[in-house]
Amino acid sequence: MSILASCEFFLLVDFSGIVGLVLLNSSTGRYYKIPYPPSYRSGTEYYGMYLDDANNDYKVVRIQNVITNMEVMVYSLRTNKWRLIERTVEKCYAWCSVVIGHLLHIVFALTYTKSKRRIGCFDMLAEKWTTDVPMPEINVNKSIKLGVLDGLLCIITVDSTWVMKEYGVKDSWFILMNIPYDDIYYDIWEWPNITPIAFRKGSQDEVLLCSRYRNSKLEYIWYNVREKKATKATLNGVLPNTTYYGYICKGSLVDFPGGRNMKLHHPKQAEETTTSS
């Protein structure tokens, strides 16, 4: 199972080999199965999902990167079809992505060694690329990944987390926290293995982080940015040493028309039952 994207109350989940690609309401367990996008070539895929209020439609964007080619496709829940938006020739490597509102952000680099990095921005409502998001002054040799914290764009490096206080303004980047290298494990490639999830309710000092360790297990911790202290977090429904990342998703009883109920009896089995819409 892979969570590919989220939007408001719903998740885009790939239950490969079980149910397939679905739009899922995690609160009710109801889902709507959608077709896989046609493959252009094998390559890195990034997904975004958004609500098109003007057309009362949910849409999914897939951007596929194959080093020298870029393909953008959009799926519409109303038509239940994928359509090609553009296919361009551009030599680059895609690294990671996040969605803020209707904007899908992807880190691109000219070469595999991370040179000439930029944050590309695809406007999912307008269905076109827009202005790149300016980056802070970060050592070019440091690996980075993107995150979202309290609706703000983040850049996570091997030892620090940057937050863009005012979207699109380069000078508004600030370092939220510097975590000592030995406090949280990083792999041999120095890939940043922490992901900020959310601030503790009523506090801007404590951040919930997801951290990966040597055994590939994940642990959730509270990190106090003022005191620079980390403590293990106990989350309801999350087992210790889990292998699943956390995602923020609002609860809702609203479902897709014609959806189905999902009942998982075993990690490798799923039962599907059609219900009235």
C-alpha positions in Angstrom: 0.0 0.0 0.0 1.3 3.5 -0.9 -0.3 6.8 -0.2 0.4 9.0 -3.2 -1.5 12.2 -2.4 -4.1 13.8 -0.1 -6.7 16.5 -0.4 -9.0 17.8 2.3 -10.8 14.6 3.5 -9.5 12.1 1.0 -6.4 10.1 0.1 -5.1 8.8 -3.2 -3.9 5.2 -2.3 -2.4 2.5 -4.4 -3.4 -0.9 -3.1 -1.2 -2.6 -5.8 -2.3 -6.2 -6.3 -5.3 -5.9 -4.0 -7.8 -3.3 -5.1 -5.8 -1.0 -7.3 -5.7 2.8 -7.4 -8.4 4.3 -5.2 -9.7 7.6 -3.8 -10.2 6.8 -0.1 -12.2 8.4 2.7 -10.1 7.3 5.7 -12.9 8.2 8.1 -15.6 6.1 6.6 -13.5 3.4 4.8 -15.4 4.0 1.6 -13.4 4.3 -1.6 -13.8 4.9 -5.4 -11.6 2.9 -7.7 -10.0 4.8 -10.5 -8.0 3.6 -13.5 -4.2 3.6 -13.5 -2.7 6.3 -15.8 -1.3 5.0 -19.0 2.4 4.6 -18.7 4.6 6.6 -21.0 7.9 5.2 -19.8 9.1 3.7 -16.5 10.3 6.6 -14.3 9.7 8.6 -11.2 6.1 9.6 -10.6 4.7 12.4 -8.4 1.0 12.9 -7.6 -1.1 15.8 -6.5 -4.9 15.9 -5.7 -7.3 18.8 -5.5 -10.9 19.9 -5.4 -12.1 21.8 -8.4 -14.9 23.8 -6.8 -15.9 25.6 -10.0 -16.7 22.3 -11.8 -17.7 20.3 -8.7 -14.9 17.7 -9.5 -12.0 16.0 -7.8 -8.9 15.9 -10.0 -5.5 14.0 -9.7 -2.3 15.2 -11.4 0.5 12.8 -12.2 3.9 14.2 -13.2 6.3 11.6 -14.6 10.0 12.3 -14.9 12.3 10.2 -17.1 15.6 12.2 -17.0 15.2 13.7 -20.4 11.4 13.8 -20.6 8.5 15.2 -18.5 4.9 14.2 -18.8 1.9 15.7 -17.1 -1.5 14.0 -17.0 -4.7 14.9 -15.2 -7.5 12.6 -14.0 -11.1 13.8 -13.6 -13.5 12.0 -11.3 -16.5 13.3 -13.3 -15.3 11.8 -16.6 -13.3 8.9 -14.9 -10.5 9.5 -17.5 -6.9 10.6 -17.7 -5.8 13.2 -20.3 -2.4 14.4 -21.4 -1.6 18.0 -20.5 1.9 18.2 -21.8 5.0 16.2 -22.7 8.3 18.1 -22.8 12.0 17.4 -23.3 14.0 18.6 -20.4 17.1 17.0 -18.9 16.6 16.9 -15.1 16.2 14.7 -12.1 13.2 14.9 -9.8 13.8 14.4 -6.1 10.6 14.9 -4.0 7.3 16.7 -4.0 4.6 18.3 -1.7 1.2 19.9 -2.3 0.1 23.2 -0.8 -3.4 24.2 -1.8 -3.6 23.7 -5.5 0.1 23.9 -6.1 2.3 20.9 -6.6 6.0 21.5 -5.8 8.8 19.3 -7.0 12.6 19.6 -6.5 14.5 19.3 -9.7 18.2 19.1 -10.3 20.2 19.4 -13.5 22.3 16.4 -12.7 22.2 13.4 -10.3 24.8 15.1 -8.1 22.2 17.7 -7.1 23.7 20.7 -9.1 21.5 23.7 -10.1 18.5 22.7 -8.0 15.2 24.4 -8.2 11.6 24.1 -6.8 9.3 23.7 -9.8 5.6 24.6 -9.2 2.7 23.2 -11.1 -0.7 25.0 -10.8 -3.2 22.1 -10.7 -6.2 24.5 -11.2 -4.7 26.3 -14.2 -3.1 23.0 -15.4 0.3 24.7 -16.2 3.7 25.3 -14.7 4.1 28.6 -12.9 7.0 30.6 -11.4 9.6 28.6 -9.5 9.7 29.0 -5.8 12.9 30.7 -4.6 15.2 28.6 -2.4 17.2 29.7 0.7 21.0 29.7 0.5 21.7 26.0 1.2 24.9 24.2 0.7 24.6 22.6 -2.8 26.2 19.4 -1.4 23.4 18.8 1.1 20.5 16.6 0.2 17.1 18.2 0.7 13.5 17.2 0.7 10.2 19.2 0.9 7.6 19.2 3.6 4.6 21.1 4.8 4.2 22.4 8.3 1.0 24.2 9.4 0.3 25.0 5.7 3.8 26.5 5.1 6.4 25.1 2.7 9.5 23.5 4.3 12.9 22.4 3.2 14.5 19.6 5.3 18.3 19.1 5.1 20.5 16.6 7.0 20.6 18.9 10.0 18.1 21.6 9.8 14.5 22.5 8.8 13.7 25.7 6.9 10.2 27.2 6.7 9.0 29.8 4.2 6.9 32.2 6.3 5.6 34.2 3.4 5.0 32.0 0.3 7.1 33.0 -2.7 9.3 35.5 -0.8 12.9 34.3 -0.7 13.8 36.5 2.3 11.1 34.9 4.4 12.9 31.6 4.7 14.0 31.0 8.3 15.5 28.0 10.2 12.9 26.5 12.5 15.3 24.0 14.0 18.8 22.7 13.9 18.9 19.1 15.1 22.4 17.8 16.1 23.6 15.2 13.7 23.8 12.5 16.4 20.3 13.1 17.8 18.4 11.6 14.9 19.8 9.0 12.6 20.6 9.7 9.0 21.6 7.2 6.4 25.1 6.9 4.8 24.0 9.2 1.9 23.0 11.9 4.4 19.4 11.9 3.1 17.3 13.8 5.6 15.2 11.1 7.3 13.0 13.3 9.4 9.6 14.6 8.3 7.8 17.4 10.2 4.1 16.5 10.6 2.5 19.2 12.7 2.8 21.5 15.7 1.4 20.3 19.0 -2.1 21.8 19.5 -1.8 25.3 21.1 2.0 25.4 20.8 4.5 26.7 18.2 7.4 25.2 20.2 6.8 21.5 19.9 6.8 19.8 16.5 5.8 16.2 15.8 8.5 14.5 13.7 8.6 11.2 11.9 12.1 9.8 12.0 13.6 6.7 10.3 16.3 4.6 12.0 18.9 2.1 10.9 16.5 -0.8 10.8 14.2 1.2 8.5 11.6 1.4 11.3 9.9 4.7 11.9 9.5 6.5 15.2 7.4 9.5 16.0 8.9 12.1 18.4 8.0 15.5 19.8 10.9 18.0 19.3 11.0 21.2 21.3 12.6 23.8 19.1 13.3 26.2 22.0 14.8 23.7 24.4 16.2 21.5 21.6 15.0 18.3 23.2 13.4 15.2 21.7 10.9 12.9 23.4 9.2 9.9 22.1 5.5 10.4 21.0 2.7 8.0 21.8 0.0 8.2 19.2 -3.3 6.3 19.4 -3.5 3.6 16.7 0.2 3.8 15.8 2.3 0.8 16.8 5.9 1.2 18.1 8.6 0.8 15.4 6.0 1.1 12.6 6.9 1.2 8.9 4.3 3.7 7.9 4.6 7.5 7.5 2.0 9.8 8.9 -0.2 12.1 6.9 -2.5 14.9 7.9 -6.1 14.3 6.8 -9.3 15.9 8.0 -12.2 13.7 9.0 -15.4 13.8 7.0 -18.6 11.7 6.4 -18.8 13.0 2.8 -18.2 10.2 0.3 -17.9 9.7 -3.5 -21.1 8.7 -5.3 -21.0 5.0 -6.2 -18.3 4.3 -3.7 -17.6 1.0 -2.0 -16.9 -0.1 1.5 -13.5 -1.6 2.2 -12.9 -4.3 4.8 -9.3 -5.4 5.3 -9.2 -8.9 7.0 -5.5 -9.5 6.3 -2.7 -7.3 5.1 -2.7 -9.3 1.8 -6.5 -9.6 1.3 -9.3 -7.1 0.8 -13.0 -7.6 0.5 -15.1 -5.3 -1.7 -18.8 -4.8 -1.3 -20.9 -2.4 -3.4 -23.0 0.0 -1.4 -25.8 2.4 -2.4 -24.6 6.0 -3.0 
